[in-house]
C-alpha cells in the first residue's frame, strides 16, 4: 500500500474528480458537514508527520478558509434578517 492510498491523497491523473480534489477545486461544492468531516479526519494526520504532509496541510488550510468564509456569510445573512424585522 502506497502513502497516497494510506493518507487518501488523490491522484490527479486518475480522474476528473480526483484532479479537482487534488487542486482543491471541489471545496465550494462541499456541504458544511462534509467540510467538517474532512477536517476532522485530516487534522490528526498533521501530527503523525506522513511523508506527504504538504498536500494535507494545503487541504486543511483551504477547507478551513472555506468553512470560515461560509460561517461569516451566514452571520451576515442572519444579521440582515434580524435588521429587516425592525
N, C-alpha and C positions, 0 to 999 in steps of 0.2 A: 504494500500500500504506500503510495507516494504522500509527501507532505501536503500537496494540493488537495488530495482526497480527504486526508485526515482532518484538515482545517477548513474544508468546504470552500476552497478558493476556486472560483470559476476559471475555466479555460476559455479565453475569448475567441479561439479558433474553432471551438466545438459547435456553437450555435449562436443565433442572434440573441436569445435570452441570456446566455452566459456572457456574451460580449457586453450587453447592456449592464449586467450586474458587475462585471469586472471594472467597467469605467463609471459605475455608479449612476448610470442613466435611468435605472429602474426606480430610483428612490422617490421621485414625485408621484409615481403611480401606487406606491405602497400605502396601506392604511396606517393610522396611528398605532393600532395594535400590532401590526406586522413590524413596524419600526421598533417598537418597544421589545418585542420578542427577539428580534435580531440583535438589538443592542445587548440584551440580557445574555444571549448566547455567545456574543463575540467578546465582550469586556473581560471575562475571566481568561480568555486566551492571551490577552495582553500581558498577563503576569506569568504565563508559562514560557514566554520567550521562544515561540516557534521560529524556525528559520525563515518563514515567510511573513514575518510580523509587519512589514511595511504596508502591505495591502490591507491587513486587518486594521492597522492604525488609521489609514485613509478612510476605510469604510465606516469605522466608528465615528470619526470626525464628521463625515458627510451625513450620516444618519442623525447625529446629534444636532447638527446645524439645521437640517430639515425639520426635525421634531421641535426645536426651539422656535423656528420661524412659524410653524403651524400653531404652536401654542400662543405666540404673540398675536397672530392674526385673529385667533379665536377670542382672545381677551378684548381686542379692539371691537370685534363684531358684537360681543356681549355688552360692551360699554355703550355702543351706538344704540343697541336695542333698549337699554336702560334709559338713555337720554331721550329716546323717542317717546317713552311712556310719560315723560314730564311735560 
